[in-house]
């Protein structure tokens, strides 16, 4: 069962999609992916030290979500293009 998080008016599933199992222990990382349950928002990803997802409480999971970046071309910016999950200032 994937972890779940409520953020930005949407439910997100959190999963570890990749890790560096063959790397030296000091540099192992895993990639956390946040996917909206309704599928209307782009996935967000964040690289962390391996094994962190299992240790994270809800507060740490929410902080990781805030640091995660949406994947896709529009995140890096096309002039005049606004990201669909951008928050109002």
N, C-alpha and C positions, 0 to 999 in steps of 0.2 A: 504494500500500500504506500502510495506517495504521500509525502507531507503536504498539507494544504495551508494556505495563507489567504487572508482577506486583506486586500490593499487596493486603493484607487477605485473603490466601488465595484470590485470584481474578485472572484475567487481564483487563486493561482495554485497550480500543482507544482511542487518542487521536487526535482530529481537530480541525481548525479549521473551525468551522461558520459563522462570520460575520466580516466585517471592515469597517472604515470606509474603503473605497477612495476615496470622494469627500471625506473630511475632510482638513483641513490635515495635513501630514506630522507635525507636532509632537504631534498628539493622536490619531493613528490607533491603533485597538485591534482585537484579534481575540478571539473567544471560543473557548476550548478546551473540548471536551467529552470526558469520559471515560465510555465505555460498557462495562459488563461483558460479556464474551464469552458468558456463559451466560444473560444477560438477567434474572437474578434480583434484581439490585440497581438502584436508581434511578440514572439518569445524573447526573454531577456536572459543573458548569461553572465556568469561571474566565475573567475578562477580563484580557488582558495587552496589552502594546504589540505592534503588528503586526509579524510576521516573527520572533517569538521562538521559535516551535515548531521551526523548522528549525535554530536555533542551540543548542537544549537537549540536553545530554547526559543520561544516565540519572539521575544525581543531581538535576539541575535538574527533570527531568520528575517524579520522585518528590516533590520539594518542592512542585511545582505541584499535584499530586494531593492532597496533604495540605491545601492551602489551598482547593481547589475545594469547593463546597457542593452537596449533593444538591438536585436540583430537585424540586418537588412541594410540596403543602400541608403535609405533616407536618413538614418541616424548620422551619417557622415556629412549630410547636408547637400541638398540641391537648393539653389536660390529660390526663395518664395515657397518652398515646400514645408508645411508644418507637419510634425509627427502626430499621428492619431492619438497617442497616449500622453502628449505633452500637457503639463499642468498649467493652469492660468496663474500668472504672477500676482 
